[in-house]
């Protein structure tokens, strides 16, 4: 059975992608091999794709002749506003297009998928949610860092570092006291502040810390440091977004599990 036949068979019972519908989908951590069959099928059926900055060119190539509408957001750079993105989705749907809203990772994990779904519901636009592999969990598995490990971690915190040092910030000191691993999205610029607050909360300066840049793509890079040294290493090694920060003893398992075929 060909890949095309496999996708068609697996997705035979899914609802029709009708004109005027919006499907909110997750593209996974980056490489096309991490797409779900359902999202690959939607890429072949849509009229247009409204995509984020983290969706790779290789994934977009699967959309064939569909119109591509960039709606990426990058900190510190000119970006589409969330209101304008939502308005675009509604406008395209009301024009009778089959709209695929494609986001990196999963649309409901720091992807504002919930906000967009709410706006579509209020506008009476039919929509579906197509889950994607959550970027952090898939990226860590690919890098041989187990998210949970008996005797090391009993829970995991997914946190955004975007608001670090602002009134909207998380209570990093409280997270430190939990003593469980933390995965930080969108925190590279504020990694020094985040590290400082975690250490103030009681987390050891020697806590293993990793930064995974452009996970699962040809540009993937990984550094391993400690909580006290990670800011210096990020600067020294010239790491840039998109990047995930992993803080906790699960990072040390990479040395145990890495057999030479990892990143």
C-alpha positions as CSV (number, residue, x, y, z in Angstrom):
1,X,0.0,0.0,0.0
2,X,1.4,3.4,-1.0
3,X,1.6,6.3,1.5
4,X,-1.2,8.1,-0.4
5,X,-3.4,5.0,-0.1
6,X,-2.5,4.6,3.6
7,X,-3.5,8.2,4.3
8,X,-6.7,7.9,2.3
9,X,-7.6,4.7,4.2
10,X,-6.8,6.1,7.6
11,X,-8.8,9.3,7.0
12,X,-11.7,7.7,5.1
13,X,-14.1,8.2,8.0
14,X,-13.2,11.8,8.8
15,X,-15.7,14.5,8.1
16,X,-15.7,16.3,4.8
17,X,-13.4,19.3,4.5
18,X,-16.2,21.5,3.1
19,X,-16.1,25.0,1.6
20,X,-16.3,27.6,4.3
21,X,-14.7,25.3,6.9
22,X,-11.6,26.0,8.9
23,X,-9.5,23.2,10.2
24,X,-7.0,24.2,13.0
25,X,-4.1,21.8,12.8
26,X,-0.8,21.1,14.4
27,X,2.3,20.5,12.2
28,X,4.4,18.9,14.9
29,X,7.9,20.0,15.9
30,X,9.2,20.7,12.4
31,X,10.1,17.8,10.2
32,X,7.3,16.5,7.9
33,X,7.8,12.9,9.2
34,X,6.2,14.1,12.5
35,X,2.9,15.1,10.7
36,X,-0.1,13.0,11.6
37,X,-1.9,11.3,8.7
38,X,-4.9,13.4,9.3
39,X,-2.9,16.7,8.9
40,X,-1.2,15.3,5.8
41,X,-4.6,14.5,4.4
42,X,-5.8,18.0,5.2
43,X,-2.8,19.6,3.4
44,X,-3.9,17.7,0.2
45,X,-7.5,18.7,0.5
46,X,-7.4,22.4,1.5
47,X,-7.7,25.5,-0.8
48,X,-5.5,27.7,1.3
49,X,-3.1,27.4,4.3
50,X,-2.7,30.1,6.9
51,X,0.6,29.1,8.5
52,X,2.9,30.1,11.4
53,X,6.6,30.9,11.3
54,X,7.4,27.5,12.8
55,X,5.9,25.5,9.9
56,X,8.7,24.3,7.6
57,X,8.9,24.8,3.9
58,X,9.0,21.0,3.6
59,X,5.6,20.7,5.3
60,X,4.2,23.5,3.2
61,X,5.3,21.7,0.0
62,X,2.7,19.1,0.8
63,X,0.0,21.7,0.2
64,X,0.6,21.5,-3.5
65,X,-1.2,24.3,-5.4
66,X,-3.1,25.6,-2.3
67,X,-2.7,29.3,-1.6
68,X,-0.3,30.1,1.2
69,X,-0.9,32.9,3.7
70,X,1.9,33.7,6.2
71,X,0.7,34.6,9.6
72,X,3.8,34.1,11.7
73,X,4.7,35.8,14.9
74,X,8.3,36.4,16.0
75,X,9.3,38.3,19.1
76,X,10.8,41.7,18.3
77,X,10.0,41.5,14.6
78,X,7.0,42.9,12.6
79,X,4.3,40.3,13.0
80,X,0.6,39.8,12.2
81,X,-1.6,40.6,15.2
82,X,-3.9,37.9,16.6
83,X,-7.0,39.9,15.6
84,X,-5.8,40.2,12.0
85,X,-5.1,36.5,11.8
86,X,-8.5,35.7,13.2
87,X,-10.2,38.1,10.8
88,X,-8.3,36.5,7.9
89,X,-9.6,33.0,8.8
90,X,-13.1,34.3,9.0
91,X,-12.8,36.2,5.7
92,X,-11.4,33.2,3.8
93,X,-14.0,30.9,5.2
94,X,-16.9,33.3,4.3
95,X,-15.5,33.4,0.8
96,X,-16.1,29.7,0.5
97,X,-12.5,28.5,0.9
98,X,-11.4,25.3,2.6
99,X,-9.0,26.9,5.1
100,X,-6.2,25.0,6.9
101,X,-4.8,26.9,9.8
102,X,-1.5,25.3,10.4
103,X,0.6,25.8,13.5
104,X,3.8,24.4,14.8
105,X,3.4,21.6,17.5
106,X,-0.2,21.3,18.7
107,X,-2.7,24.1,18.1
108,X,-3.8,24.0,21.8
109,X,-0.3,24.1,23.3
110,X,0.9,27.8,23.3
111,X,-0.5,28.1,19.8
112,X,-3.5,30.3,20.5
113,X,-5.7,27.7,18.9
114,X,-8.2,28.1,21.7
115,X,-8.6,31.8,21.0
116,X,-9.0,31.2,17.3
117,X,-11.5,28.4,17.8
118,X,-13.5,30.6,20.1
119,X,-13.6,33.4,17.5
120,X,-14.7,31.0,14.8
121,X,-17.4,29.6,17.0
122,X,-18.7,33.2,17.7
123,X,-18.6,33.9,14.0
124,X,-20.6,30.6,13.3
125,X,-17.7,29.3,11.1
126,X,-17.6,25.5,11.0
127,X,-14.2,24.2,12.3
128,X,-12.4,21.1,13.4
129,X,-9.3,20.6,15.6
130,X,-6.5,18.4,14.2
131,X,-4.1,17.6,17.0
132,X,-0.3,17.7,16.3
133,X,2.7,16.3,18.1
134,X,3.5,18.7,20.9
135,X,6.8,20.2,20.0
136,X,8.4,20.0,23.4
137,X,7.6,16.3,24.0
138,X,8.5,15.2,20.5
139,X,11.7,17.2,20.5
140,X,12.9,15.8,23.8
141,X,12.2,12.3,22.7
142,X,14.1,12.9,19.5
143,X,17.0,14.3,21.6
144,X,17.0,11.2,24.0
145,X,15.7,13.2,26.9
146,X,12.8,11.3,28.6
147,X,10.1,13.7,29.7
148,X,9.1,11.4,32.6
149,X,11.4,8.8,34.2
150,X,10.7,6.7,37.2
151,X,12.8,7.9,40.1
152,X,13.6,11.2,38.4
153,X,10.4,12.9,37.4
154,X,6.8,12.4,38.4
155,X,5.3,15.4,36.5
156,X,6.3,18.0,34.0
157,X,5.6,21.7,33.7
158,X,5.2,23.3,30.3
159,X,5.7,27.0,30.7
160,X,6.0,30.1,28.6
161,X,9.0,32.4,29.1
162,X,7.6,35.1,27.0
163,X,6.5,37.3,29.9
164,X,9.5,36.7,32.2
165,X,10.3,39.8,34.2
166,X,6.9,41.4,33.6
167,X,3.8,41.8,35.7
168,X,2.2,38.9,33.7
169,X,5.0,36.5,34.5
170,X,4.8,33.1,36.1
171,X,5.9,32.5,39.7
172,X,9.2,30.9,38.8
173,X,10.2,30.7,42.5
174,X,7.1,28.6,43.2
175,X,7.9,26.4,40.2
176,X,11.4,25.8,41.6
177,X,9.9,24.6,44.9
178,X,7.9,21.9,43.0
179,X,11.2,20.2,42.2
180,X,10.0,18.7,38.9
181,X,11.4,19.3,35.4
182,X,10.3,22.4,33.5
183,X,10.1,22.9,29.7
184,X,10.1,26.5,28.7
185,X,8.7,27.7,25.4
186,X,9.6,31.2,24.0
187,X,12.1,31.9,26.8
188,X,15.5,32.2,25.2
189,X,15.7,36.0,25.4
190,X,14.8,35.9,29.1
191,X,16.8,32.8,30.0
192,X,19.0,34.7,32.4
193,X,16.0,36.1,34.3
194,X,14.3,32.7,34.4
195,X,17.4,31.0,35.7
196,X,17.9,33.7,38.4
197,X,14.4,33.4,39.6
198,X,14.5,29.6,39.7
199,X,17.7,29.7,41.7
200,X,16.1,32.2,44.1
201,X,13.3,29.7,44.6
202,X,15.8,27.1,45.7
203,X,16.7,25.2,42.5
204,X,20.3,24.2,42.6
205,X,22.7,26.2,40.3
206,X,24.0,22.8,39.2
207,X,20.6,21.6,37.9
208,X,21.1,20.1,34.4
209,X,19.7,22.4,31.7
210,X,19.5,21.9,27.9
211,X,18.5,24.2,25.1
212,X,17.2,22.6,21.9
213,X,17.1,24.9,18.9
214,X,15.1,24.2,15.7
215,X,14.3,20.7,16.9
216,X,13.9,17.9,14.3
217,X,15.0,20.2,11.4
218,X,18.3,20.2,9.6
219,X,19.2,23.3,11.7
220,X,18.8,21.5,15.0
221,X,21.4,22.2,17.6
222,X,21.5,21.3,21.3
223,X,23.6,22.5,24.2
224,X,23.8,21.1,27.7
225,X,24.8,23.2,30.6
226,X,23.7,24.0,34.2
227,X,21.1,26.4,35.4
228,X,23.9,28.7,36.5
229,X,25.8,28.6,33.2
230,X,23.1,28.2,30.6
231,X,22.8,32.0,29.8
232,X,26.5,32.3,29.1
233,X,26.5,29.1,27.0
234,X,23.5,30.4,24.9
235,X,25.4,33.6,24.2
236,X,28.7,31.9,23.6
237,X,27.3,29.3,21.2
238,X,25.0,31.9,19.5
239,X,21.8,30.1,20.0
240,X,18.6,31.7,18.6
241,X,14.9,31.1,18.5
242,X,13.0,28.9,18.0
243,X,14.4,27.1,21.0
244,X,13.1,25.0,23.9
245,X,14.7,25.2,27.4
246,X,14.7,22.0,29.5
247,X,15.5,22.3,33.2
248,X,15.8,19.3,35.5
249,X,17.5,16.0,36.1
250,X,15.8,14.4,33.1
251,X,18.5,16.2,31.0
252,X,21.2,14.1,32.5
253,X,19.5,10.9,31.1
254,X,20.7,12.0,27.6
255,X,24.2,10.8,28.3
256,X,22.8,7.4,29.4
257,X,20.5,7.0,26.5
258,X,22.5,8.5,23.7
259,X,23.9,5.7,21.5
260,X,25.5,8.0,18.9
261,X,22.6,8.3,16.5
262,X,21.0,11.3,18.2
263,X,21.4,15.0,17.4
